C-alpha cells in the first residue's frame, strides 16, 4: 500500500476529504488540501477514505 498524495493542480479545496478523515490529517491551505503524514495512516488498508471521496480525483495512492 502506498500513501495518499494530493495533486495540487487538481484540488479545488472542496473539503470533502476533511469530512472523512478520522484522524484530522488533512487541512486546507491556500484552497488546497495538505496531508499531515505524521497523523495519516493511509498507507494501511484501514483508511483510504480521502482517495475514494475526492470528486476531482486529486488524491491518489503513491507507492
C-alpha positions, 0 to 999 in steps of 0.5 A, a space after each residue: 500500500 502506498 500513501 495518499 498524495 494530493 495533486 495540487 493542480 487538481 484540488 479545488 479545496 472542496 473539503 470533502 476529504 476533511 469530512 472523512 478523515 478520522 484522524 484530522 490529517 488533512 487541512 486546507 491551505 491556500 484552497 488546497 488540501 495538505 496531508 499531515 503524514 505524521 497523523 495519516 495512516 493511509 498507507 494501511 488498508 484501514 483508511 483510504 477514505 480521502 482517495 475514494 471521496 475526492 470528486 476531482 480525483 486529486 488524491 491518489 495512492 503513491 507507492 
